[in-house]
């Protein structure tokens, strides 16, 4: 018998997806976008915020140009000489503002301003000279680049609401019934007000029955723009046989033909389902499966349309392979947790069979972060880096697997890592914290990069593994 809280993945490989259409998410799920304009810090003299840090200038600014190259200048006394290549040289004196064009990815270039000053020890210093200012629904927002590094989305950067309220990226907008979460863009050109979307709604469902489990599963699928699944009575009939079998023999997919309670239908359900043990109710069984790697990807197959959900005596089963599939068109990868998600569970026990990690820490592991590609895509050199608090925040120690470097525990069953890049932090993520995920790879021979973010729930860490 497997440990309490364990899960075990189905043994049938994902098939090739046929053509058709994915379901579209409601437009209401999209974040609100607040346009932010550059303003001199002097214009915010009656606002309460932390002044940008003054940095010693040794010839290089802490930003890169729109070509990704460091912005440099030669220092001579009170003057910086900036090379403009074939256009000659620009002279900036102490007390002047240094305007630079910074690239923020996806073709976006914005003007950023530093103030050049002479320090008491004679050295030259720079600090951010501008902030970003915008308004929405009668509220004013200012973005402050506290660390003067040319970005507004770092963990120590500040969002000021109506001159006095200090907020950070990932915080909820006070006094708003829609529970909007604040997310500045790197350039500060926009402040995103992320809605309490489908994913958040899925995490807050209170119905623990099989109906609640299905609603949770489908709401998660909706947040990823995937078609819903429906319960099938026949799949639940055969699923009930296998759940009863596990109640006597323990967690596992195949049934022993020599056992008195063996049934061909129960064995079929066992081989076509993802399974769990130790969860207190049907909804938690589904959530626990979605926390994992191998189970999750199978439960989020875009063409999955019919399922059976069974739960009894702490054993759970969700059929993902025995029902007919509904044709879909799938051309782009999807991330989990999805971009802008809030109330993300910070972690889980780490127990999954086969195991995608070499060991299970006593305190559990961080929420699994996955990026799953269509089966026809060839993905090489894939990796995910997770940043705490913002795009330049610290990265938790983690295990990473990819299609060309699959997790060792499931390499025999899933030799291409289910065409997914997967990151599992070696400790639970911090609660109530914004995380930025950055995935890079070579997809069909071309460079690929995708960045997204999510915010963990404030309600506490993961349930520790029970043995």
C-alpha positions in Angstrom: 0.0 0.0 0.0 1.2 3.5 -0.8 1.7 6.2 1.8 -1.3 8.3 2.8 -1.7 11.4 0.6 0.0 9.6 -2.3 -1.2 9.7 -5.9 -0.5 7.4 -8.8 -0.6 8.4 -12.5 -2.4 6.6 -15.2 -0.3 4.4 -17.5 -1.8 5.2 -20.9 0.1 7.7 -23.0 -1.4 10.9 -24.3 -2.5 10.5 -27.9 -2.2 13.0 -30.8 -4.9 15.7 -30.8 -7.2 16.1 -33.8 -8.5 19.3 -35.3 -11.4 21.3 -33.9 -11.9 24.2 -31.5 -11.0 24.9 -27.9 -13.5 26.6 -25.7 -12.8 30.4 -25.2 -12.5 31.9 -21.8 -14.9 34.8 -21.0 -13.6 38.3 -21.7 -14.4 39.0 -18.1 -11.4 36.9 -17.1 -9.0 39.4 -18.7 -7.2 41.8 -16.4 -8.1 45.5 -16.4 -5.3 47.6 -17.8 -4.5 51.0 -16.2 -2.3 53.2 -18.5 0.6 54.7 -16.5 2.5 57.8 -17.6 6.0 58.9 -16.7 6.1 61.8 -14.3 9.1 63.5 -12.5 9.4 62.4 -8.9 9.1 66.0 -7.9 5.5 65.9 -9.1 4.7 63.4 -6.3 6.2 65.5 -3.5 3.0 65.2 -1.4 2.9 61.4 -1.9 4.2 59.0 0.7 6.7 56.5 -0.7 10.2 55.2 -0.4 12.7 57.3 -2.4 14.5 55.4 -5.2 17.9 54.1 -4.1 21.0 56.0 -5.1 23.5 53.8 -6.9 27.2 54.4 -7.3 28.0 54.8 -11.0 31.1 53.0 -12.2 30.4 53.2 -15.9 27.4 50.9 -16.3 23.7 51.5 -15.7 21.7 48.7 -14.1 19.6 48.4 -17.3 20.1 47.1 -20.8 19.2 48.8 -24.1 16.6 47.5 -26.5 19.2 45.2 -27.9 19.9 43.6 -24.5 23.3 45.3 -24.2 24.4 47.1 -21.0 24.2 50.9 -21.2 27.7 52.3 -20.4 29.5 55.5 -20.2 33.1 56.7 -19.6 33.5 58.7 -16.4 35.8 61.7 -16.4 35.5 64.1 -13.4 31.9 65.4 -13.2 31.1 64.2 -16.7 29.9 60.9 -18.3 30.7 60.4 -22.0 28.2 58.1 -23.6 29.2 56.5 -26.9 26.6 56.7 -29.6 28.5 54.6 -32.2 28.4 56.2 -35.6 26.4 59.1 -34.2 29.3 60.3 -32.0 29.3 60.9 -28.3 26.8 62.3 -25.8 28.0 64.3 -22.8 26.1 64.2 -19.5 27.1 66.3 -16.6 26.5 65.9 -12.9 23.0 67.3 -12.1 21.7 66.3 -15.6 19.1 63.6 -16.4 20.2 60.6 -18.4 17.4 59.4 -20.7 17.9 55.9 -22.0 15.7 53.6 -24.2 15.2 50.3 -22.4 13.9 47.1 -24.0 11.4 45.2 -22.0 10.8 42.2 -24.4 8.2 41.5 -27.0 9.3 44.5 -29.0 8.5 47.0 -26.2 10.9 49.9 -25.7 10.3 52.7 -23.2 12.2 55.8 -22.2 13.7 55.6 -18.7 15.3 58.5 -16.9 18.2 58.6 -14.3 19.5 61.6 -12.4 23.3 61.9 -12.4 24.7 63.4 -9.2 28.1 63.9 -7.6 28.4 62.3 -4.1 30.3 63.8 -1.2 33.2 61.5 -1.8 33.5 62.7 -5.3 32.0 59.7 -7.0 29.2 59.9 -9.5 25.8 58.3 -8.6 22.6 57.6 -10.4 19.0 57.1 -9.2 15.6 56.9 -10.8 14.3 60.4 -11.8 10.8 59.5 -12.7 7.8 57.5 -11.4 4.7 56.3 -13.2 1.3 57.8 -12.5 -2.2 56.6 -13.6 -5.8 56.5 -12.5 -8.7 54.1 -12.6 -12.3 54.3 -11.2 -11.5 57.5 -9.2 -8.4 56.0 -7.7 -4.8 57.3 -8.4 -1.8 55.0 -8.6 1.9 55.7 -8.6 4.6 53.2 -9.3 8.0 53.7 -7.7 11.2 51.9 -8.9 12.7 51.7 -5.5 15.9 49.8 -6.5 16.5 52.1 -9.5 17.1 49.2 -11.8 14.8 50.3 -14.6 11.9 47.9 -13.8 8.7 48.5 -11.8 7.7 44.9 -11.0 10.3 43.9 -8.4 9.5 42.7 -4.9 10.8 45.9 -3.3 9.2 48.3 -5.8 6.1 50.1 -4.5 2.6 50.9 -5.6 1.1 53.9 -3.9 -2.7 54.2 -3.9 -4.3 57.7 -3.5 -1.0 59.2 -2.2 -0.8 57.3 1.2 -1.6 53.6 0.9 1.5 51.5 0.3 1.1 48.3 -1.7 3.2 45.7 -3.4 2.8 43.6 -6.5 0.4 40.7 -5.7 -1.6 42.7 -3.1 -5.3 43.0 -3.4 -6.7 46.4 -4.2 -8.3 47.6 -0.9 -12.0 48.2 -0.7 -12.9 46.4 -3.9 -15.5 43.6 -3.9 -14.0 42.1 -7.1 -10.8 41.3 -5.2 -8.6 42.8 -7.8 -4.9 41.9 -7.5 -2.2 44.4 -8.5 0.4 43.5 -11.1 2.7 46.2 -12.6 4.4 45.5 -15.9 8.1 45.6 -16.0 8.2 48.9 -18.0 5.6 50.4 -15.7 3.6 51.4 -18.8 0.6 49.5 -17.4 -0.7 48.5 -14.0 -2.8 45.3 -14.4 -5.7 44.8 -12.1 -6.1 41.0 -12.2 -9.6 39.8 -11.5 -10.7 37.1 -9.1 -10.9 34.8 -12.2 -12.0 31.3 -12.9 -8.9 29.8 -11.4 -9.4 31.7 -8.1 -13.1 30.7 -8.1 -12.0 27.1 -8.5 -9.8 27.3 -5.4 -12.6 28.9 -3.3 -15.4 26.3 -4.1 -16.8 24.9 -0.8 -18.8 21.9 -2.2 -16.7 18.8 -1.3 -19.0 16.3 -3.0 -18.3 14.6 -6.4 -20.4 17.5 -7.9 -18.1 20.0 -6.3 -15.0 18.0 -7.5 -16.3 18.2 -11.0 -17.1 21.9 -10.7 -13.6 22.6 -9.4 -12.0 20.6 -12.2 -14.0 22.3 -14.9 -13.4 25.7 -13.4 -9.7 25.1 -13.6 -10.0 23.9 -17.2 -12.1 27.0 -18.0 -9.3 29.2 -16.6 -7.0 27.6 -19.2 -9.5 28.0 -22.0 -10.1 24.2 -22.2 -13.4 22.5 -22.9 -15.3 21.2 -19.8 -15.6 17.5 -19.0 -18.9 15.7 -18.2 -19.5 12.8 -15.9 -20.5 9.5 -17.5 -22.6 7.0 -15.6 -20.9 4.0 -17.2 -17.4 5.3 -16.3 -18.5 5.9 -12.8 -20.0 2.4 -12.5 -16.7 0.7 -13.5 -14.8 3.3 -11.4 -16.8 2.3 -8.3 -15.7 -1.3 -8.8 -12.0 -0.3 -8.8 -12.3 2.1 -5.8 -13.9 -0.8 -3.8 -11.0 -3.0 -5.0 -8.4 -0.5 -3.8 -10.2 -0.3 -0.4 -9.1 -3.9 0.1 -5.8 -4.1 -1.8 -4.4 -0.6 -1.7 -3.7 2.0 -4.2 -2.8 0.7 -7.7 -3.9 0.6 -11.3 -4.2 -3.1 -12.3 -6.3 -5.6 -10.5 -5.0 -9.1 -9.7 -6.9 -11.6 -11.7 -6.5 -14.2 -9.0 -8.2 -12.0 -6.4 -11.8 -12.9 -5.6 -13.1 -9.4 -6.1 -11.3 -8.9 -9.4 -13.5 -7.6 -12.3 -12.6 -6.8 -15.9 -14.5 -3.6 -15.7 -12.8 -2.5 -12.5 -9.4 -3.3 -14.0 -10.3 -1.2 -17.1 -11.2 1.7 -14.9 -8.0 1.4 -12.9 -5.9 1.4 -16.0 -7.7 4.4 -17.4 -7.8 6.6 -14.4 -5.6 8.8 -12.2 -5.8 7.7 -8.6 -5.3 9.1 -5.1 -5.5 8.0 -1.5 -5.6 9.9 1.8 -7.7 13.0 0.8 -10.6 13.8 3.0 -13.2 14.3 0.3 -13.8 14.1 -3.5 -13.0 17.8 -4.2 -9.7 17.5 -2.3 -8.9 14.4 -4.2 -9.2 16.3 -7.5 -7.2 19.3 -6.2 -4.5 16.9 -4.9 -4.2 15.3 -8.3 -4.0 18.8 -10.0 -1.2 19.7 -7.6 1.0 16.9 -9.0 2.8 16.7 -12.4 1.8 13.5 -14.3 -1.8 13.5 -13.0 -2.3 17.1 -13.8 -1.2 16.9 -17.4 -3.5 14.0 -18.0 -6.4 15.8 -16.3 -5.8 18.9 -18.5 -5.7 17.1 -21.9 -7.4 19.7 -24.2 -9.5 16.9 -26.0 -10.7 15.4 -22.7 -14.5 15.6 -22.7 -15.9 12.6 -20.7 -14.9 11.4 -17.2 -16.0 9.4 -14.2 -15.3 10.6 -10.7 -15.4 8.2 -7.8 -14.5 8.6 -4.1 -14.9 6.2 -1.2 -13.0 5.5 2.0 -10.3 8.1 1.1 -9.6 6.5 -2.3 -10.3 8.7 -5.4 -10.3 8.0 -9.1 -10.8 10.3 -12.1 -11.1 8.5 -15.4 -9.1 10.3 -18.1 -8.6 7.7 -20.8 -11.6 5.3 -21.2 -14.1 7.9 -22.5 -14.4 9.3 -26.1 -12.4 12.5 -26.8 -13.8 15.6 -28.4 -11.7 17.1 -31.3 -9.9 20.3 -30.5 -7.3 22.6 -32.1 -4.3 23.1 -29.9 -1.4 25.2 -31.2 0.0 27.0 -28.2 1.3 25.8 -24.8 -0.6 26.4 -21.6 0.8 27.2 -18.2 -0.3 26.0 -14.8 -0.8 27.9 -12.6 -2.2 30.2 -15.3 -1.0 33.8 -15.8 -2.6 36.2 -13.2 -3.9 33.3 -11.0 -4.5 34.1 -7.4 -5.2 31.8 -4.4 -2.7 29.4 -5.8 -2.0 26.6 -3.3 1.6 27.1 -2.1 2.6 23.4 -2.1 1.7 19.8 -1.7 3.1 16.6 -0.2 5.4 15.7 -3.1 4.1 12.1 -3.2 3.3 10.9 -6.7 3.8 7.6 -8.4 5.9 7.4 -10.5 7.8 10.2 -8.8 9.0 13.2 -10.8 11.4 14.1 -8.0 14.4 12.1 -6.5 13.3 12.6 -2.9 10.3 13.9 -0.9 11.2 16.5 1.7 9.5 16.1 5.1 7.8 19.5 4.8 6.5 18.9 1.3 7.3 20.7 -1.9 6.2 23.8 -3.8 3.3 24.0 -6.1 4.1 22.3 -9.4 4.7 24.8 -12.2 4.2 23.3 -15.7 4.2 24.5 -19.3 2.6 21.9 -21.6 3.1 21.9 -25.4 1.0 20.3 -28.1 2.1 16.8 -28.8 3.3 17.6 -32.3 5.8 20.3 -31.1 9.5 19.3 -30.7 10.7 20.9 -27.5 14.5 21.0 -26.7 16.6 22.6 -23.9 13.5 23.5 -22.0 13.7 25.0 -18.5 11.6 27.1 -16.1 13.0 29.6 -13.6 10.7 30.9 -10.8 11.3 34.3 -9.2 9.9 35.2 -5.8 8.3 38.7 -5.5 9.0 39.8 -9.1 10.9 39.2 -12.2 14.3 39.9 -10.6 13.5 38.3 -7.3 15.3 35.3 -5.8 14.7 31.8 -7.3 13.8 28.9 -5.0 15.9 25.8 -5.3 13.9 23.4 -7.5 13.9 20.3 -9.7 13.3 20.9 -13.4 12.4 18.4 -16.1 11.7 18.8 -19.8 10.8 16.7 -22.9 14.4 16.1 -23.7 15.4 15.7 -20.0 12.4 13.9 -18.5 12.1 13.4 -14.8 13.9 10.2 -13.9 11.1 8.5 -12.0 8.7 8.6 -14.9 11.1 8.4 -17.9 10.0 4.8 -18.6 6.3 5.6 -18.6 6.5 9.2 -20.0 9.8 9.3 -22.0 9.0 12.8 -23.4 7.9 14.2 -20.0 4.4 14.5 -21.4 5.8 17.2 -23.7 5.9 19.5 -20.6 8.5 21.6 -18.9 8.0 21.1 -15.1 9.4 22.9 -12.1 8.9 21.6 -8.5 10.5 23.8 -5.8 12.2 21.8 -3.0 10.1 23.5 -0.3 6.6 25.0 -0.3 6.3 28.5 -1.8 5.7 31.5 0.5 2.1 32.3 1.2 0.5 35.5 -0.2 3.4 36.0 -2.5 3.7 37.0 -6.2 5.8 34.6 -8.3 7.1 35.2 -11.8 7.8 32.1 -14.0 10.1 32.3 -17.0 10.3 29.4 -19.4 12.7 29.2 -22.3 13.2 26.4 -24.9 13.9 25.6 -28.5 10.5 24.8 -30.1 10.5 23.3 -33.6 14.0 24.7 -34.0 13.2 28.2 -32.9 13.9 30.1 -29.7 11.0 30.3 -27.4 10.3 32.3 -24.2 7.2 32.7 -22.1 6.8 34.7 -18.9 3.8 34.6 -16.6 3.0 35.2 -12.9 0.7 34.0 -10.2 0.1 34.8 -6.5 -0.1 32.1 -3.8 -2.9 31.9 -1.3 -2.6 33.7 2.1 -4.5 31.0 4.0 -1.5 28.8 4.9 1.0 26.3 3.5 0.4 22.8 2.1 -0.7 19.9 4.1 2.4 18.0 5.2 2.7 14.4 3.9 1.3 11.7 6.1 2.9 8.4 6.3 
